[in-house]
Amino acid sequence: MAAKITFDADRCKGCGLCAAVCPKHIIDADPHTINRKGYHPAAVTDMDQCIACASCAKMCPDSVITVEKF
């Protein structure tokens, strides 16, 4: 199953909750990006490993994550 995860990077506050619940450990703060709030937003490090479980989206307190299965 293929998956695509997108983050609303400008709304992400880099809390790390999504990374903590990812069973594949493929979400981390992007050290090369700083959003308009001054945070390093979360990003997927290896999209091919994503199983589209949506644990990250469910955990996000600001609803900045969208998970699509195809």
DSSP file (Angstrom, degrees, kcal/mol; ACC not computed):
  #  RESIDUE AA STRUCTURE BP1 BP2  ACC     N-H-->O    O-->H-N    N-H-->O    O-->H-N    TCO  KAPPA ALPHA  PHI   PSI    X-CA   Y-CA   Z-CA
    1    1 A M              0   0    0      0, 0.0     2,-0.3     0, 0.0    51,-0.0   0.000 360.0 360.0 360.0 129.8    0.0    0.0    0.0
    2    2 A A        -     0   0    0     49,-0.1    68,-2.3    50,-0.0     2,-0.3  -0.639 360.0-172.6 -91.2 151.8    1.4    3.4   -0.9
    3    3 A A  E     -A   69   0A   0     -2,-0.3     2,-0.4    44,-0.2    66,-0.2  -0.969  16.2-157.9-142.7 156.2    0.9    6.4    1.3
    4    4 A K  E     -A   68   0A   0     64,-2.3    64,-2.7    -2,-0.3     2,-0.5  -0.988   8.5-167.3-136.6 127.0    1.5   10.1    1.2
    5    5 A I  E     -A   67   0A   0     -2,-0.4     2,-0.4    62,-0.2    62,-0.2  -0.956   6.4-173.5-114.5 130.9    1.8   12.2    4.3
    6    6 A T  E     -A   66   0A   0     60,-2.5    60,-2.6    -2,-0.5     2,-0.4  -0.959   6.9-157.2-123.8 145.8    1.7   16.0    4.1
    7    7 A F  E     -A   65   0A   0     -2,-0.4     2,-1.6    58,-0.2    58,-0.2  -0.938  23.8-130.6-118.4 139.8    2.3   18.5    6.9
    8    8 A D    >>  -     0   0    0     56,-2.2     3,-1.9    -2,-0.4     4,-1.1  -0.704  33.7-171.0 -83.7  85.6    1.1   22.1    7.1
    9    9 A A  T 34 S+     0   0    0     -2,-1.6     3,-0.2     1,-0.3    -1,-0.2   0.779  75.6  58.0 -57.0 -33.4    4.6   23.1    7.9
   10   10 A D  T 34 S+     0   0    0      1,-0.2    -1,-0.3    -3,-0.1    27,-0.2   0.733 111.3  42.6 -72.3 -19.7    3.7   26.7    8.8
   11   11 A R  T <4 S+     0   0    0     -3,-1.9    -1,-0.2    53,-0.1    -2,-0.2   0.604  90.0 105.8 -97.6 -14.0    1.2   25.6   11.5
   12   12 A C     <  -     0   0    0     -4,-1.1    27,-0.2    -3,-0.2    25,-0.2  -0.459  49.9-166.6 -70.3 133.7    3.5   22.8   12.9
   13   13 A K        -     0   0    0     -2,-0.2    27,-0.2    25,-0.1    -1,-0.1   0.294  38.8-119.1-104.2   9.3    5.0   23.7   16.3
   14   14 A G        +     0   0    0     25,-0.1    26,-0.1     1,-0.1    15,-0.1   0.820  58.6 152.0  64.6  33.4    7.5   20.9   16.3
   15   15 A C        -     0   0    0      1,-0.1    -1,-0.1    27,-0.0    14,-0.0   0.766  48.3-136.3 -70.2 -24.9    6.2   19.2   19.4
   16   16 A G     >  +     0   0    0     12,-0.0     4,-1.9     3,-0.0     5,-0.1   0.479  66.7 124.0  85.5   1.8    7.4   15.8   18.3
   17   17 A L  H  > S+     0   0    0      1,-0.2     4,-1.3     2,-0.2     5,-0.1   0.885  74.1  52.6 -63.2 -37.8    4.2   13.9   19.3
   18   18 A C  H  > S+     0   0    0      1,-0.2     4,-0.9     2,-0.2     3,-0.3   0.906 109.5  48.9 -64.1 -41.4    3.8   12.6   15.8
   19   19 A A  H  4 S+     0   0    0      1,-0.2     3,-0.4     2,-0.2     8,-0.2   0.860 107.0  57.0 -65.7 -35.7    7.3   11.2   15.8
   20   20 A A  H  < S+     0   0    0     -4,-1.9    -1,-0.2     1,-0.2    -2,-0.2   0.820 112.0  39.9 -66.8 -31.6    6.8    9.6   19.2
   21   21 A V  H  < S+     0   0    0     -4,-1.3    -1,-0.2    -3,-0.3    -2,-0.2   0.531  83.1 115.0 -97.9  -5.8    3.8    7.5   18.0
   22   22 A C    ><  -     0   0    0     -4,-0.9     3,-0.8    -3,-0.4     5,-0.1  -0.509  53.2-156.7 -68.2 118.4    5.1    6.5   14.5
   23   23 A P  T 3  S+     0   0    0      0, 0.0    -1,-0.2     0, 0.0    -4,-0.0   0.729  94.1  46.6 -69.8 -19.7    5.6    2.7   14.6
   24   24 A K  T 3  S-     0   0    0     -3,-0.0    -2,-0.1     0, 0.0    26,-0.0   0.500 102.7-132.1 -97.7  -6.3    8.1    2.9   11.7
   25   25 A H    <   +     0   0    0     -3,-0.8    -6,-0.1    -6,-0.1    -5,-0.1   0.913  64.3 131.2  56.4  47.9   10.1    5.8   13.3
   26   26 A I        +     0   0    0     19,-0.1    19,-3.5    -7,-0.0    20,-0.6   0.235  42.5  86.6-114.7  12.5   10.1    7.8   10.0
   27   27 A I  E     +B   44   0B   0     17,-0.2     2,-0.3    -8,-0.2    17,-0.2  -0.948  48.4 148.4-115.9 134.6    9.0   11.2   11.3
   28   28 A D  E     -B   43   0B   0     15,-2.4    15,-2.3    -2,-0.4     2,-0.2  -0.968  52.5 -81.3-153.7 164.0   11.4   13.8   12.6
   29   29 A A  E     -B   42   0B   0     -2,-0.3    13,-0.3    13,-0.2     3,-0.0  -0.516  47.2-119.2 -68.8 138.0   11.9   17.5   12.9
   30   30 A D    >   -     0   0    0     11,-3.0     3,-1.3    -2,-0.2    -1,-0.1  -0.711  23.1-165.0 -82.2 108.0   13.3   18.9    9.7
   31   31 A P  T 3  S+     0   0    0      0, 0.0    -1,-0.2     0, 0.0    -2,-0.0   0.641  85.3  55.7 -70.6 -12.1   16.7   20.5   10.7
   32   32 A H  T 3  S+     0   0    0     -3,-0.0     2,-0.4     1,-0.0    -2,-0.0   0.459 100.7  66.4 -97.9  -2.5   16.9   22.4    7.4
   33   33 A T    <   -     0   0    0     -3,-1.3     2,-0.4     8,-0.2    -3,-0.1  -0.960  52.2-174.8-126.1 137.3   13.6   24.2    7.7
   34   34 A I        -     0   0    0     -2,-0.4     6,-0.2     6,-0.2   -24,-0.1  -0.996  21.3-144.4-126.3 125.6   12.2   26.8   10.1
   35   35 A N    >   -     0   0    0      4,-3.0     3,-1.8    -2,-0.4   -25,-0.1  -0.155  35.2 -89.6 -82.9-179.0    8.6   27.8    9.7
   36   36 A R  T 3  S+     0   0    0      1,-0.3    -1,-0.1     2,-0.1   -26,-0.1   0.666 127.2  56.7 -68.8 -14.9    7.1   31.3   10.2
   37   37 A K  T 3  S-     0   0    0    -25,-0.2    -1,-0.3   -27,-0.2     3,-0.1   0.526 120.5-108.1 -89.0  -7.3    6.6   30.5   13.9
   38   38 A G  S <  S+     0   0    0     -3,-1.8     2,-0.3     1,-0.3    -2,-0.1   0.607  77.9 124.4  93.2  13.1   10.3   29.8   14.3
   39   39 A Y        -     0   0    0    -27,-0.2    -4,-3.0   -29,-0.1    -1,-0.3  -0.689  67.6-117.8-104.3 157.2    9.9   26.0   14.7
   40   40 A H        -     0   0    0     -2,-0.3    -6,-0.2    -6,-0.2   -27,-0.0  -0.858  42.6-140.0 -86.7 109.0   11.5   23.1   12.9
   41   41 A P        -     0   0    0      0, 0.0   -11,-3.0     0, 0.0    -8,-0.2  -0.295  18.6 -98.5 -73.1 157.4    8.4   21.4   11.5
   42   42 A A  E     +B   29   0B   0    -13,-0.3     2,-0.3   -33,-0.1   -13,-0.2  -0.360  44.6 176.6 -70.3 152.5    8.0   17.7   11.3
   43   43 A A  E     -B   28   0B   0    -15,-2.3   -15,-2.4    -2,-0.1     2,-0.4  -0.983  33.9-105.7-153.4 156.3    8.7   15.8    8.1
   44   44 A V  E     -B   27   0B   0     -2,-0.3     3,-0.3   -17,-0.2   -17,-0.2  -0.737  22.1-164.5 -86.4 131.9    8.8   12.2    6.9
   45   45 A T  S    S+     0   0    0    -19,-3.5     2,-0.2    -2,-0.4    -1,-0.1   0.732  82.6  18.3 -89.2 -24.2   12.3   10.9    6.4
   46   46 A D    >   -     0   0    0    -20,-0.6     3,-1.8     1,-0.1     4,-0.4  -0.669  60.8-177.3-150.1  88.9   11.4    7.8    4.3
   47   47 A M  G >  S+     0   0    0      1,-0.3     3,-1.4    -3,-0.3   -44,-0.2   0.790  81.5  67.3 -60.0 -30.0    8.0    7.9    2.7
   48   48 A D  G 3  S+     0   0    0      1,-0.3    -1,-0.3   -46,-0.1   -44,-0.0   0.741  98.2  53.6 -63.8 -22.4    8.4    4.4    1.2
   49   49 A Q  G <  S+     0   0    0     -3,-1.8    -1,-0.3   -23,-0.1    -2,-0.2   0.568  81.5 115.6 -88.3  -9.6    8.4    3.0    4.7
   50   50 A C    <   -     0   0    0     -3,-1.4   -47,-0.1    -4,-0.4    -3,-0.0  -0.390  45.1-169.0 -65.9 133.4    5.0    4.6    5.7
   51   51 A I        -     0   0    0     -2,-0.1    -1,-0.1   -49,-0.1   -49,-0.1   0.269  38.8-121.7-104.6   8.2    2.2    2.1    6.3
   52   52 A A        +     0   0    0      1,-0.1    -2,-0.1    16,-0.1    15,-0.1   0.833  61.9 146.2  56.3  38.8   -0.5    4.8    6.4
   53   53 A C        -     0   0    0      1,-0.1    -1,-0.1     4,-0.0    14,-0.0   0.734  49.4-142.7 -75.1 -21.8   -1.6    3.9    9.9
   54   54 A A     >  +     0   0    0      1,-0.1     4,-2.2    14,-0.1     5,-0.2   0.620  58.1 133.6  68.5  16.1   -2.4    7.6   10.6
   55   55 A S  H  > S+     0   0    0      1,-0.2     4,-1.8     2,-0.2     5,-0.2   0.888  71.7  53.8 -59.9 -37.5   -1.2    7.5   14.1
   56   56 A C  H  > S+     0   0    0      1,-0.2     4,-1.6     2,-0.2    -1,-0.2   0.927 108.9  46.8 -62.9 -45.7    0.7   10.7   13.5
   57   57 A A  H  4 S+     0   0    0      1,-0.2    -1,-0.2     2,-0.2     8,-0.2   0.877 111.9  50.8 -66.0 -37.7   -2.4   12.5   12.3
   58   58 A K  H  < S+     0   0    0     -4,-2.2    -1,-0.2     1,-0.2    -2,-0.2   0.850 113.0  46.3 -67.2 -33.9   -4.5   11.3   15.2
   59   59 A M  H  < S+     0   0    0     -4,-1.8    -1,-0.2    -5,-0.2    -2,-0.2   0.762  84.2 106.7 -81.1 -26.1   -1.9   12.4   17.7
   60   60 A C    ><  -     0   0    0     -4,-1.6     3,-0.9     1,-0.2     5,-0.1  -0.363  55.7-158.7 -62.6 118.1   -1.3   15.9   16.3
   61   61 A P  T 3  S+     0   0    0      0, 0.0    -1,-0.2     0, 0.0    -4,-0.0   0.685  92.1  44.7 -71.0 -16.6   -2.9   18.5   18.6
   62   62 A D  T 3  S-     0   0    0      0, 0.0    -2,-0.1     0, 0.0    -3,-0.0   0.341 103.5-126.4-109.9   5.8   -3.0   21.1   15.8
   63   63 A S    <   +     0   0    0     -3,-0.9    -6,-0.1    -6,-0.2    -5,-0.1   0.904  61.6 140.2  50.9  50.7   -4.3   18.8   13.0
   64   64 A V        +     0   0    0     -7,-0.1   -56,-2.2   -53,-0.1     2,-0.4   0.415  44.4  86.3 -99.9   0.9   -1.5   19.7   10.6
   65   65 A I  E     -A    7   0A   0    -58,-0.2     2,-0.4    -8,-0.2   -58,-0.2  -0.879  51.9-171.6-111.9 133.4   -1.0   16.2    9.2
   66   66 A T  E     -A    6   0A   0    -60,-2.6   -60,-2.5    -2,-0.4     2,-0.5  -0.988   5.9-163.8-120.3 128.7   -2.9   14.6    6.3
   67   67 A V  E     -A    5   0A   0     -2,-0.4     2,-0.4   -62,-0.2   -62,-0.2  -0.954   6.4-172.7-114.8 126.9   -2.4   10.9    5.5
   68   68 A E  E     -A    4   0A   0    -64,-2.7   -64,-2.3    -2,-0.5     2,-0.4  -0.966   7.3-158.0-119.9 134.4   -3.6    9.6    2.1
   69   69 A K  E      A    3   0A   0     -2,-0.4   -66,-0.2   -66,-0.2   -18,-0.0  -0.887 360.0 360.0-106.6 140.1   -3.6    5.9    1.1
   70   70 A F              0   0    0    -68,-2.3   -67,-0.2    -2,-0.4    -1,-0.1   0.299 360.0 360.0-154.1 360.0   -3.6    4.9   -2.5
